[in-house]
Amino acid sequence: MDFSFIVIQTLNGLATASFLFIAACGLSIVFGVTRIVNFAHGSFYMLGAYFAVTYTPMLLGVMPGFFGFWFGVLTAALSVGLLAILMEVFLLRRIYRAPELFQLLATFGVVLVVQDLVVWLWGPEDILGPRAPGLSSFVTILGQRFPTYELAMIVAGPLVLAAIWLLFHKTRFGVLVRAATADREIAGTLGVNQTALFTAVLFLSGCLAGLAGALQMPREPANPFMDINMIAEAFVVTVIGGMGSVPGAFLAAVLIGLLQAFGIVIFPKITLVLVFLVMAVVLIMRPYGLLGRPETVGAAPANEAVPMPPFDAPARLFTVVIIGFLVLLPFFADDFTLKLMIEVMVFGLFALSLNLLLGIGGVVSFGHAAYFGLGAYGAALIARHFNAPMEAGLLLAPVFAGVGAALLGAFLVRLSGVYLAMLTLAFAQILYAVAFQWVEITGGDNGLIGIWPSAWAAERLPYYYLTLTLCTIAVLLLFRLIEAPFGYALRAGRDAPARADAIGIHVARHRWLAFTLAGVAAGLAGGLYVYSKGNIDPVSLSIPISVDALTMALLGGIHTFFGPLVGAAGLHLLKDFIMPLSDHWRFFLGALIIALVLLFPEGIAGFFRRHASWRKAGEARA
């Protein structure tokens, strides 16, 4: 590795760092002021690229090249900022006081809507934009060619950082932003118009995301997958730097940019996971990021002390009716319906295992697919490499996942809020990369095939009853756990952790046990899943599987027994019966998620529970 190569790779890393910083700093600013984890930030980035490749060629036809190009970039950024205002006014403004997860789910709905709108408006093909006039050539550095546009971008990141610093330290708006970042509630009591401030911050964040997307125009074509590819890296940069810290985001972007530039040479085997591995190490050593700081008490809405409804006679009757229906279903259902119900039961158990952490413990996990995938791969690996039967696989799948959850939980319980959630995501991505790249053992991206049940359960009907039996036992055990003193201790740690510690409840230990038990249940779901499909691949460990679990739990209602099960049934019915009716299923699913968040913020089951309580209260008053 000669000196010239080191210099060129360093410059490449710094250019990447500038793009990452411009894309990520708006995400950090929004979280610092509003405490919203804006999943739609990636969509703003993608729209910036599409607006730029649309505006710039038209402007180049009527303006001099230099001015036409940069005016097109700025116009694209401002257009995205205006769209961010629309999202804030019509969506976020109505859910600022809702739990953070519902805000995350709402912005995820926006992601789905924007993905389909982009395909509808611009088509699914990549769209190339024009090169920057005057910056389309290269310079020679130590005998190596380096693009002049990349040199310009190295300067762009520090310029944006300087502009934000001046905005935050030399203007009244900046003072208000810093005050809200330090303590939003106190800033509100001092007369700060939070509504106007939040709108302005979303506009700034949208402009920055749009600017980053527009600046990508000479580097890569606009495509419908830009949002997902960017949002993960933006979250990593924001979390490593410290949520709400713009200098921290810049420092983290430089670190990640240089790691990406040299990692492919120094660590070629772990390229896919390197940034997540770094994030995990940083959060373990500094739980609030490089330049972040612990969240101020009162900086975000407190957890609601929502009681879990008692498992009373109506609830028991409902349980018996549902189990009876599932037992009798094979007598009047076809093979496809049984296959669908197996998936509903498996993912219902998966969502319910997440809800032990989410609804009962108040612990947010963005990487719950790790335990689902560990169970699935555990069963598949012993079947493939040791010829173990299905019975051994289903026995060991929850063991593998439980051990993994116990080991990871030991690190996770030290954190809270979005930092904990991002560390769970980091661990899931690390496992995903291992499954993807360890081809000799896991089969890589091709996965493992031919993982079939034992002969007695090879047909659909006996496997259906096996799944029903195991899922029913696991669900009832989880319900019993929730109603036990352990469940009440988890809820105490969720609603008032300081008070729970003061009366002798070891909150961290209870959360660690919750991680372990949730991992066991998710691992069983993963084992059942792999034998029902006959194969497994790294997708079972991916971000979309974790998002599905969150969606099912939140749509059903995290403060009810049956909410995650209802959410699992509803989501799968949508995917299998409604979505195939249209090519634009993402738009309809996203719109439905947004509508449910706005109309039923407590979830479907939570809405019916509240409606029933209102009716009982009305009857009592009568």
N, C-alpha and C positions, 0 to 999 in steps of 0.2 A: 504494500500500500504506500505509494509515493506521495510526496508532499502536495503535488498539483491535484491529485485525486482527492486528498483530504480537503483542500481548499474548495474545490468544485462541489463536493458533497455537502460541505458546510454551507455554502451559498444556496444550494438546493434546499437544505433544511430550513434556512432562514426565510426563504421565499414561501415555503409551505407554512412556516410559523406565522407569517403575516396574514395569510388567508385564514388560518385557523383562528387567530386572534380576532380578526374583524368579524368572522362568523360567530364566534363564541361570546364576545364581550357583551353583546346585546342580551343574550340569554342570562348572563350573570347579573346585569343591571336589573332586568325584570324580576328575577328572583329576589335580589336584595331589597327592592322596594315593595313588591306585591306578595312575595313568598309563593308565587305560582311557578311550578315547573312547566314551562311552556313547550309541550311536545310539538306544537305547530311551528316552532322556530325553523325547523328544517324545511317546512313548506314555504316559508317566506324566502329562504335562501334559493330554493328551486324557482320560485316565481321571479326573483330578481334576475336569474339567468334567462328565463324565457322572455321576460319583458325586454331585456337587453338585446337579445338576438332578434327581437321584433322591431324595437325602436331604432336601433343604431343603423341598420341598412337604409331605412327611410331618411334619417337625418343626414347620413353621409351623402345622400343625393341632393340635398338642398343647402348644406353647410360645408365649409372647408373640412378636410379630413380630420385634423386634430380636434377641432371643436365639435364636429359631429359625433366622433367616437365618445369623447368624455361627457358631452351633454347627454348622449344616449345612456351612458352608465348612471349618471346622476338622476336622470328622469326615471329610470328603472327603479333606483333605490327609493325615490320619493313615492312612486306608485305603490311599492310594497308597504311603505310606511302608512299610506292612506288605508290600505287594506287591513293593516294591523289595528288602526283606529276603529274600523268597522267591526272587527272581531271583539275588541274591547267593549264597545258600546252595546252591541247586540247580544253578546254571549258572556264574556267574563264579568261584566258589571253586575250581572244577575246572580253570580255564584261566588263572589268574593268571600262571603261568609260561610260558604259550604266547606266541608272537609277538603283538604288538599287533593286527595285522591280523585274526587269528583271533578275538580278542575283539570287534573291530568287527563282523566277520561274524556272530558269535553274537548280538550285540545287534540287528543288522539282522534276524536270524531272529525275535527277540522282537517286533520292530515288525510283521512280517507276521502273526504269530500274533495279536497284540492287535488289529490292524485287523479281522480276520475275527471275532474274539470280540465286538468292539464291535457290529458289524453284526448278529451273531446274537442278542445279548442286547437291544440297544436298537433295532435296525432301521436302515435306511439314511437315514431322514428326519432333518432337523434337529429338535432338541428345545429349546424355549424354557424358560428357568428364570424364577423370580420376580425381581422387582426388590428391591433392598435397602430395607427399611422405613426411612423417614426420609431416604433419599438418592435418592429417585426423582424429585425436582423439579429446579429449576435456580436459579442465582443470576444476577443482572445485573452484569456487569463492564464498565464504560466503554460502557454502552449495548448490550452484546452478551450474549446468554444463554449460560450455560455450565453443564453438568450438575453437580449437587452430588456425584454418585458419582465423577466424574472428579477433582474436587477432593480427595475422600477418598483416591483412589488415588495422587495426587501425594504425599500424606503416607505412604502405605503403603510405598513403596520405601525411603525413608530410615529408616523404623522397622525394616524387615527388616534393612537394612545395620547399624543400631545393635545390633540383637539378635545378629546374627552376630558383630559385633566383640566384644561382651561375652562371648559364648560362647567365642570363640577366645582371648581375652586374660584372662579371669577365671575360667576353669575348667580342671581337669586335662585334660578331654577336648580342649579347645581347644589346650592346650600340645602334646598328643600329635599332633593334626592338623597343627599348624604344624611340628612336628619331622619328621613323615613327609613333608610337602610339601617341606621343605628337603632332606632326604636320607632316603629310605625305607629304604635298606639299613642305614645306621648306626643309625637308630631301631630297627630289628629287632634288631641286635646288642646294643643296650642293654637289651633285655628287653621292648620294647613288644609286646603281643599284637596282631599285625597282623591276625589273623583277626577278632577282636572289633572292632578299629578300623575295618576295611573294612566290616563289617556296619553299624556305627553311621553311618559316612559315607554309605553307600548309603541308609539310612533317612532321614537328614537331607536328602539330595538328592531322594529321592522325595517327601518332605513338601513341599519347596519347589516342585517341579514341580507337584505336585497342588494346592498353594495357588494358584499362578499360574493354573492351569486353572479352579479353582473361582471365583476372583475375576473371571474373564471372563464368568461367568454372566449378569450384567445387561447386558453389552456385546454379546455375540453368542451365538447358539445353539450347543449342542454338536453337532458333526458329525464324521463318520468321517475327515475330511481335516485335522483340526486338528493332528495330530502332524507331518505333513510340512511344513505351512505354518509351524509354529513352530520346528522343529529347525534349519532353515537359519539363521534369524535368531538363535537361541540360540548356534549355533556362531560366527556372525559376531561377536556381542557378546563371547563368551568369548575368541576369538582376538585381537580388537582390544585388549581389555583386558589380555591376557596370561594364558595358561593357568595356573590355580591362584591367580590374584590376584582376590580378591573386590572390593577397592576398584577395581581395574582394570576389572572387569566393570561396576561401577556407573558409572564415568566413560564407558565405551564405550556403555552403554545410554543415557545422557543424550545423547551425541553422535549416536547412531543415531536416537533418538526425535526430536530436533530436526531432523535431516536429513530424516526422513520427513514431518515436519509442514510444513517449508518447501520441500522438494525438489519437490513436485508443483506448486508455484507458480513457483519459480525455475528448476528444471530439468525441465520436463514431459516432454522427449524421452528422458531417461535415468532416469526414475523406477524402472524395473524393476531397474536395474543399479547404482543409486547406492550402496547399502550395500556391495556387493561391490567397487565401484571404490574406495571409502574403505578397505576392508580391504586391498586390494592396495597402495594407496599407503602405508598404515601399516606393513605388513609389509616393504615395500621399504626404507622409511626406518628402521624399528625392527623388526628381524627377530624379536623376542620379544614384540611387543605394547607397548602404552603403559606398563604397569607390570609387565610380565613380566620374567623374567631367564633367562639361559641355563640349560639343564638341567644339573644336577650329574652328574658322572660317577658311574655306579653307581646313579643314581636310578631307572633302569628296567632291566629285563633286557637284557643285551647281545645283539647279533645273534649267532645261532648260526653257526658256521663250518661250513655244510653243503656238502659237495662235490657238484658236479653229476656224475651218473653218466657214465662215458665212453660216447662214441658207438661202442660196440664192435660185434662181429659180430651178436649177438642184436638189438641196437638197429637196426642196418642192415637185418637180415632183417625185423624188424617194420615198418620204414618201407616196404620194398618190398612187403610183403603188403598194407599199408593202401592204398598208391598203386594197386596192382593191383586191389584190391577196388573202389576208387572209379572206376577206368577201366572196369571191367566192369559197374558198377552200372546204367547206362542200359539194358542189355540185358534186365534182369528187373525194373526198377522203373517205377512209374507217374510221371505228371507231378508229382503232389504231392510224392512222395518226392524227385524231383530238385530241386524248389523248396526243400524243407527242407534238402537237403544243400548247396545253394548258400549258404543262410544259415549253416549250420554251418561251412562252410569260411571264409566271410567273417568271422564272429565268432570263429572259432578263430584266424585271423590277427590280428584285433584284440586278443584276449586275450593272444596270444603277444607282440605288440608291447609291451603293458603289462608282461608278465613280464620283458622286458629291463630295465626299470626296477625292478620290484618284487622279483623273485626273484634276479636277477643283481646289480643295483646297490643293492638295499636302499633304494630311493627310492619312497615311497608317493605315489601320485597319485590324488586324488579327482575329478580333472577330465580324465581321459584322453579323454573324449568330445569334447573340443575339437579334437583332431587328426583323429579319425574324421569329425566334422562339417565341418572345414575341407576335407578331401579330398572329401567328398560334395558340399558346396556349391560347391567349386571346379570340379568336373566339371559340375555342373548349371548354374552361371552361364555358363560359356563355351558350353555347348550352347544355352542359352536366348537369350543376348544376342549371341553371335557365330556361332551356327549351326555350332559346331565338331562334328566327328564323334566317335563313341565313342572311337576310337583316341587322338585328341588329349586327350580328357577323362581317360582312364586314364593317360596319360603325365603330365599336369599335376596330377592329384589328389595324388599323393605329393609333388610339388614344392611345391604350396601348403601342404600340411600340414607338410612338412619345414621350410620357411621360417618358418612360424608357430611350430613347436616350437623352432627355433633362437633366435628372438627372445624367446620366453617363457622358454626355458631359461636364458638369460643372467641373468634375475632369480631364477629358481628355485634355481639351484645355490648361492646364498648362504645358503639356509635348510636346515633339517633337521627330521625328525620331523613332528609334526602341523602345524607352521607351514608347512612346505613343502607338505604335503597340502592345507591350506586355501587356500594361494595358487593351487595348480592349480585348485581348485574355483572360486575367484574369477575366474580368467581364463576358465574354461569358461562361467560364468554371464554374464560380460561379452559373450562371443561369442554366447551364447544370446539375450541382450537385443538385440544388434545384428540378428541374424537375425529376431527377432520384430517389431522396430519399424521396420526399414528396408524398408517395404512396397514401395517403388518398385523395389528391386533384388531382394530375396529373396522377395517375395510375402507377407511377414509370417507370421502364424500359418496362413495357407492354404498356404504353401510354393510350390514349383514343380512343375508336373506335365508329363507328356509328354516325359520325359527317357529316350528309348529307345535301345537298342543300334543299331549299324549293321545294314544289311539282312542281311548274311551271318550275324550272330549274333542275329537277332531271335527265332528259335525257341528253345525251352527247351534242346534238346540241344546245339547249338553253344555257347550261352552257358555251359552247365554245363562243357563241356570247356575253354572259355576261363578260367573261374574256377578250375577245377582246376589248369590249367597255371600261371597267375600265382601262385596261392596256394602251390603246391608249390615254385616257384622262390623265392618270398619266405621261406617257412618254412625251406628248406634254407640259404638265405643267412643267416638269423638263427641257425640252429644252428651254421653255420660261424663266425659272428661270436662266438658264445658260447664256442666252443672255441679261438678265436684268443687271442693275448696280450692283446688289448683286453678280452676277456671275463674273463680272469683278473685283470686290473688292476681291473676293475669289482668283482669279488668281493673283492679285497683292500681296496678302499675301503669296501665294505659291512661286512666283518668287523672291520677294524682301521684306521680312517681315519688315525689319528695315525701308526701304524707305516708305512702306505702312503706317506704324505707324507714320512716320514723316509728312506725308501729311494728317493725320487725319483719316485714316481708322483704326477702332478698329478691329485688326486682330482676337483676341481671341473671341470677340463677334460674328463676322461673322462665325468663325469656329464652335462655339457653335450652331448657327442657322443652319449651314450646317449639323451638327450631328443630330439635331432635325428633319429637313426636310428629310434627308436620312433615318432616322428611320421610319418616317411616310410612305414613299414609300416602304421600305422593309417590314413594317408591313402589308401593303395592299397585297403585294406579298405573305406573309405568310398566310393571311386569305384566299386568293384565293386557295392557295396550299392545305390547310387542307380540304376545301370543295370538292376539286377535287379528293382527295385521300380517304376521308371518315374516316381518322384516323390521329393521330399525336403521336409521341414518342420523347424522348430526342435527337434522332439523328438530329432533325431539329436545335438544338442548338450547335451541335458538331463542332469540328475543321474541318473535311472534308467539311462541308457545307460552311464555311468561305473560305477554300482553293478553292472550286469550284467557288465562286464569284470572287476571285482574278484572277483565271485562265481565266474565261470568259472575264473579263474586260481587262486583259493584252493581251490575244490572239487576241481579236478584235481590240484593240487600245484605250488607255485611253485618247488620245487627239483628238478624233473624236466623233461626235454626235452618230453615229450608231455602233461604235466599240463594246461596251458591248453587244449590241443586236446581232451583227454578231458572237461574241464569244460564246454567249449562244446557238445560233442555231448550230454553228459548234461543240461545245462540246457535245451537246445532240445527234446530228446526229452520232457522233463518238461512243458514249456510246450505242446507240440503234441499230445501223446498222453494225458498223465495229467491235467493241470489242467482240460481241457474236460469231464472226467467229473464234476466237482463245482463248485458255485458257490463253495465255500469253498477254492479252490485256494491262496489266500494262506496259510491256516492250514497246509495240508499242506506247502507249499513251505518255510515258516518252520520247521516242526517238522523237516523233512528237513535243512535247513541246520544247525539246532542239533544234531541227532543226528550229522551228519557231523563237525562241529567237535569234539564230545565223543569220538566213536569213532575218527575218522580226522583228527587235527589236522594231519597232514602231507599231506592230500589223498588222493584216490582213487588216482592213479598213484603217489604217494609211499608209500601203504600197501602196494601190490603190490610196489613196489621193495624196501621194507624186508622184506617177507615173503620175497621171493626171496633177499635177502642172508642172512636167518636160516637159510633152508633150505640155502644153499651152505655156511654156516659149520657147520651140523650135519653135513652130508655130509663136510666136511673133517675134523671131529673124529672121525667114525666111521672 
